[in-house]
Amino acid sequence: MILIWYPKCTTCQKAKNWLDDNGFEVETRHIKEENPSYDELKMWYEKSGLPLKKFFNTSGLLYKSMQLKDKLPTMSEEEQLKLLASDGMIVKRPIIVDGDTVLTGFREKEWEKLK
């Protein structure tokens, strides 16, 4: 199980604590230092069953400054994945990857599925 996170993010800290409290052994990966690649993002997106927009950090400063709310609807899936792979701060976090399970953001009810 891999937790892709930004350690300074309080939501990521809550997710890590929840995983620890529930006995999960996780490998952590700092999203800013080791941004997910295009291929990883494409694979996770396909496994997740989520809309690609769920992989964007819509509350982030970079997302807002790049005006992605207006640009994403006109971009192809490939362009969006390349954009996500360009900077970890655009990517929604935390992301948990466990085999075929991929979850973005931390919603405890959703993460209960991991048990």
Residue pairs with C-beta under 8 A, 6 or more apart in sequence:
1 19
1 24
1 25
1 26
1 27
1 96
1 97
1 98
1 114
2 26
2 27
2 28
2 29
2 96
2 97
2 98
3 12
3 15
3 16
3 19
3 26
3 27
3 28
3 29
3 94
3 95
3 96
4 29
4 31
4 36
4 91
4 93
4 94
4 95
4 96
4 97
5 12
5 15
5 16
5 28
5 29
5 30
5 31
5 93
5 94
5 95
6 12
6 30
6 31
6 32
6 88
6 89
6 93
6 94
7 13
7 30
9 93
9 94
11 93
11 94
11 105
11 106
12 93
12 94
12 106
14 106
15 94
15 96
15 106
15 111
16 26
16 28
16 94
18 106
18 108
18 111
19 26
19 96
22 114
22 115
24 114
26 96
31 88
31 89
31 91
31 93
31 95
32 88
32 89
33 88
34 88
35 85
35 86
35 87
35 88
35 91
36 44
36 84
36 85
36 88
36 91
36 95
37 85
38 81
38 82
38 84
38 85
41 55
41 81
41 84
41 85
41 91
42 81
44 55
44 95
44 97
44 102
45 52
45 55
45 81
45 102
47 100
47 101
47 102
48 54
48 102
48 103
48 104
50 102
50 104
52 77
52 80
52 81
53 72
54 92
54 104
54 105
55 84
55 91
55 92
55 95
55 104
56 63
56 68
56 72
56 80
56 84
56 90
56 91
56 92
57 63
57 89
57 90
57 91
57 92
57 93
58 68
58 69
58 92
60 89
60 90
61 89
62 87
62 89
62 90
63 69
63 90
66 90
68 83
68 90
72 80
75 83
83 90
84 90
84 91
92 104
92 105
93 104
93 105
94 104
94 105
94 106
95 102
95 103
95 104
96 102
96 103
96 111
96 114
98 114
101 113
101 114
103 110
103 111
103 113
103 114
